[in-house]
Amino acid sequence: MAQRMSGGRFLAEMLAGYGVTHVFFVEAILRTALIEMEALGIRRILTHGEKAAAYMADGYARMRRGPGVCMAQSVGAANLAAGLQEPYLGGSPVIALTGCQRPIARYRNAYQEILHAPLYGPVTKLHAGVETLEQLPFLLRQAFREATSGAPGPVHLDMSGHQAQVIEGAEADLDVVVEPAFRQVPAHRPAPEAGVLRKAARLLGQARRPVIVAGGGVSASGAGAEVVALAERLSIPVATSLNGKETLLEAHPLNLGVVGRYSRWCANRVVAEADLVLFIGCSTGDLVTHGWTIPRPGLPVIQIDIDPSELGRSYPGALGVLGDATLAVRGLQEAVCASEAFRPWAEHARLMVQRWRDEIEPLRTSDAVPIRPERLCRELTERLPADAALVADTGFAAIWTGTMVYLTQPGQRYLRCAGSLGWALPASLGVKCAAPERPVVCFTGDGGFWYHVGELETACRYGIRTVTVVNNNFALGQCAGPIRKLYAGRAGNPDDLCIFSRASLAAVAREMGCLGIRVEAPGEIAPAIRRALAADRPAVVEVITDVSSPAPEPWSPSQENSRKGP
Ligand SMILES: Cc1ncc(C[n+]2csc(CCOP(=O)(O)OP(=O)(O)O)c2C)c(N)n1
């Protein structure tokens, strides 16, 4: 039944109806809607920048596997759009709401406004203008629908009035109709065609050295158990993308680890040796395939994906299985015959992983000062609670955590930056908002930490108790090596391009109200992490490491050093 209500009330009721518990924003936007939201129990998280608000909504969305909402007024729209690049690349259902000048003000030097469409086009699945309140019900539902359906991603609604006041201030007879399917990802679970599954089973049966590469689509679908069951049934080794790391536990004998450019050499070698690769919910971009060399072009490939446009994208001729990963893998399991044929191959792969483990063990147990990042990863592995979410920044932070922090418990989650340095700190706040009962640990370099350091004040203000572990080498570590190499023999100062001051990040954090601990010796890491996890406020553990401890280069089929710069 339609009811007379304001746009602000309608928006608040719809968000509550779709299960949104937090919104992330910078003033001044949708003020009356925010007041209505308070009455409905939605928490309003006021941030220190629109990009951070987008990252928080992104972390929130990835953790919940459901929509996250961020908002900005017109002049903040460009900052907010910048923050949508990350959820766009990460396939995260973020809904961005902005204000824009009324049509009569546009193209007349309207105060504080440029065109929004060109900013949002490349980073959203849907960008729509809301000129009248009557449009809002349709466009808001469409926003939830598009964000959560198929391959999830950000959407944007540009609402009339630079603070969206035209929409929220208007009144109309409105029905609060919520479509529950779009409260979470996946909104739908399309089943693959039986004939295609039979073909895939046949191809798999003809292989001698198959490998599974599991991506973020496995997590999004909740298909981890199905992937492990299929792998176990046939003894197929499993590599993952960084986003797919949650798929199986570290100790699983079929787990090869992360493959691609940010990877373990053992995973790269085994996937390169495979004679068939089964990608499951994996984007086949250059990061996971190490520049499309692993697997090599032309190798038989089967690809399971919910997005038809991904099937064959980088491996033309791939057998495409369109559908939800859980249903597709279950269907494939039913279509294959259990077999021992791949056992020797799986054993070969396991030994390769064991060799990698033996090789890095001395670094994981190193007592060196400055601390080795590998030792930090081991300490973090051992302290990570069974239900923790680990949120990792990009660059070395992704390599260290992706390859050397082990997930040992089925309840642990791993959420990693798709590539935007500085994402992890604000994203971890969003993750904690989505799962307040879980311990949330952010892992970042100091370069990443500095981006949004002010959000620690936000965390303190709202009591968002995250633990931030900073691998502090006082430098853009991933860049320092290549920059110094480029300078070799040339006069000048490479440090200008990549070295920071030795400011104490723990002290900066303390000033904002956090628990801040600086750690300089390996034996201090465990007690510091324990204290941080038990703290009654957000905590920062600053671990001093050495910029001359770079993360390992990826193994290439050509054995050439083919790592691209960050
Ligand atoms: C928005 C953005 N700008 C620049 C980069 C390039 N980049 C990748 S890693 C990196 C250095 C990271 O330094 P830090 O966070 O201190 O971590 P470390 O490498 O020292 O572990 C840079 C500048 C990026 N990925 N994203």
The ligand as a Tripos MOL2 file, in Angstrom:
@<TRIPOS>MOLECULE
LIG
   26    27     1     0     0
SMALL
NO_CHARGES

@<TRIPOS>ATOM
      1 C1         46.5990    4.1520   -5.9070 C.3       1 LIG1
      2 C2         47.9380    3.5180   -6.1660 C.ar      1 LIG1
      3 N1         49.0280    4.2850   -6.3980 N.ar      1 LIG1
      4 C3         50.2200    3.7220   -6.6320 C.ar      1 LIG1
      5 C4         50.3620    2.3590   -6.6430 C.ar      1 LIG1
      6 C5         51.7140    1.7240   -6.9720 C.3       1 LIG1
      7 N2         52.2690    0.9980   -5.8040 N.ar      1 LIG1
      8 C6         52.0640   -0.3270   -5.6350 C.ar      1 LIG1
      9 S1         52.8150   -0.9410   -4.2980 S.2       1 LIG1
     10 C7         53.4660    0.5500   -3.9380 C.ar      1 LIG1
     11 C8         54.3770    0.7100   -2.7410 C.3       1 LIG1
     12 C9         53.7660    0.2100   -1.4810 C.3       1 LIG1
     13 O1         54.4960    0.6270   -0.3800 O.3       1 LIG1
     14 P1         54.0890    0.2330    1.0780 P.3       1 LIG1
     15 O2         52.6290    0.3560    1.2730 O.co2     1 LIG1
     16 O3         54.9420    0.9760    2.0160 O.co2     1 LIG1
     17 O4         54.3860   -1.3310    1.1490 O.3       1 LIG1
     18 P2         55.7700   -2.1060    0.9310 P.3       1 LIG1
     19 O5         55.9150   -2.3050   -0.5450 O.co2     1 LIG1
     20 O6         56.8630   -1.2500    1.4850 O.co2     1 LIG1
     21 O7         55.5900   -3.3820    1.6770 O.co2     1 LIG1
     22 C10        53.0850    1.5320   -4.8580 C.ar      1 LIG1
     23 C11        53.4660    2.9700   -4.8100 C.3       1 LIG1
     24 C12        49.1950    1.5880   -6.4360 C.ar      1 LIG1
     25 N3         49.1620    0.2650   -6.4770 N.pl3     1 LIG1
     26 N4         48.0140    2.1930   -6.1730 N.ar      1 LIG1
@<TRIPOS>BOND
     1     1     2 1
     2     2     3 ar
     3     2    26 ar
     4     3     4 ar
     5     4     5 ar
     6     5     6 1
     7     5    24 ar
     8     6     7 1
     9     7     8 ar
    10     7    22 ar
    11     8     9 ar
    12     9    10 ar
    13    10    11 1
    14    10    22 ar
    15    11    12 1
    16    12    13 1
    17    13    14 1
    18    14    15 2
    19    14    16 1
    20    14    17 1
    21    17    18 1
    22    18    19 2
    23    18    20 1
    24    18    21 1
    25    22    23 1
    26    24    25 1
    27    24    26 ar
@<TRIPOS>SUBSTRUCTURE
     1 LIG1         1 GROUP 0 **** ****
